Amino acid sequence: MAGGQREKFKNPAVEWIDSRLPVFTLMQKEYGVFPTPKNFNYFWNFGAIAMFMLVTMIVTGITLAMQYTADTALAFDATERIMRDVNYGWLIRYIHMNGASFFFIAVYTHIFRGMYYGSYKQPRELLWILGVVIFLLMMATAFMGYVLPWGQMSYWGATVITNLFSAIPIVGDDIVTLLWGGFSVDNPTLKRFFALHYLLPFVICAVVFLHVWALHVTGSNNPSGVEAKGKQDTLPFHPYYTMKDTFGLVVFITIYAAFVFFLPNALGHPDNYIPANPLVTPAHIVPEWYFLPFYAILRAITFDIGIPFTDIVFIEAKLGGVLAMFGAIVMLLIMPWLDTHPVRSARYRPQFKKLLLVFVFGVFVLGYAGSQPADRVYWQTCIGSEAACAVDDHHGEVAHAAPAGEDHAAEEKAPMVLKVDNTMLAQFFTVYYFLFFLVLLPLLSRKEVALPIPESIHQAVLDKKAAKAADSK
Amino acid sequence: MSADTAKTKSTQEPTRREFLNLTGAAFGAVGTAAVVWPFVSSLNPAADTLAMSSTEVDLSPIEKGQSITVMWRGKPVFIRHRTEAEIEDARSVDMAVLRDKQDDKDRAQKPEWLVMVGVCTHLGCVPLGQKETESKGDFGGWFCPCHGSHYDTSGRIRKGPAPKNLAVPEYEFLSDTTVKIG
């Protein structure tokens, strides 16, 4: 970025610095005159919004850390002290707490934007992968942050998630002990989670820097998916997109503030205001909303994978669930190589568009399934004797359509209970999740005939204007 | 000519430089591992954590059919004074139906006392069934509310996602009414 031709600045102080370290030239080049496609819609705000959220989380987080104590005997009270005694502590904590949710809202929207308009495609694969890495780091950071108040959900969430690693064959239990620094989630665990929760946001900053760097090498994608070809296709970033981003940000912050001030606990779980108790598991352990789809995928694998009708098991249900959950994120990582269709934007890919929207719907349903108890029954009917089915109900069956208990099976025709429960719902959409990535995307890449794409961004804009004019007449 | 030299080169004794590079890299790797080791090891349980790793329990106040929960290594341990019916139930199960095949005789040193870690082997929740009022699941033992695992009167997994039976810790009877766990 240094070297080459540098235009002189009029302000002598600026010029003095810039001639020694050209930060002003860099800012001017990357954020001032940076050529940006002129047809962005509001989906393109969410990168900037996510950046704003990252800064917000770091500022509120550092302030909170000054009041917090990472010790199992003190953490819960320290958090309550922040809420009650520290000046504006309630405000800072609520900004931080809800900030996590709104950070994820921004990032999920940003990811959806990338999927819909094909931003992951050549030449932006690495840009996309860096984004997925940021997403992974965010999930780790958010999870460890949730443990810090040391409430019931903190404790049990940490227990369930760290236990995931025990599914790893042979070394699993040793890894879990290493993660805990003891024989259960306890003081050493809390202390290291605090240290890492403080560290990871700065790692995220570093990866965000790489993400933005890669973006400024390839340039932004845009709603038409057609690369910018010349001056007629772009606008300088400032003032056009600084202004558009600011407007979108203000709208976003307004909604965020409404939650902070009026619904501060709407996105949290009341059980986390009960101090952690290693002897009592809450009736329903539910992760924060932004993990629910992945949690549903984890729980959807309730069966061992092995040779049928034998005891030979290759992958136990527990390991299967963990693999599926991490696999769901690996799908995002390899997405640029699963979808190799030459047309980027879903605007010109009607079939891809439909399947992608079904995919998004599926993710929402998985989120809902993740929030419900595993054995919740949505619909059921009885084949055979009604009474026998009713008896069967009292067992609180978890499994699928199963013959009723042995005692009354002999008396009458074996009754069948057909039902749709939460596990089946999650299994259905888990299958679609993987089907979408592993089968439908490669298939569409070969078969889908795209609509004619515009010659240039400029042409796309003109076409849209013409269509609008025709509409209004 | 060139193919010839390549051939002789590969069969030649390694050069001094190759030797130095290899040994340099090997020592570098060993040195790095030696530096990393203390840092990783510091994350494992510390001496004071390990020191708290055994506990003694007086069993005399526990009536038949009652259970108590004690803390051991930060985890709940279930101690159940089993009734004859429960022992009979646990011992009469056909091995073939068990997911994690284990005889009840191998799980309880004295048949009336069942001692086990009260942590579901699925994802670490504490199963219900210790109190009279709690659900004991379909097999009269314990039931994990998190993801619906059912354990029988020997603490063996019978239904649900958990892969293993409830773990039996190391324990010994110091007297008829005192047990040392760990």
Interface residues (C-beta under 8 A of the other chain):
Chain A: W156 T159 V160 T162 N163 L164 T177 L178 L179 W180 G181 G182 F183 S184 V185 D186 P188 R192 P278 L279 V280 T281 A283 H284 I285 R299 T302 E316 A317 K318 G321 A374 D375 H395 G396 V398 A399
Chain B: V40 L43 N44 P45 A46 T49 S53 T69 M71 R73 G74 K75 P76 V119 H122 L123 G124 C125 V126 S135 D138 C144 P145 C146 H147 G148 K159 G160 P161 A162 P163
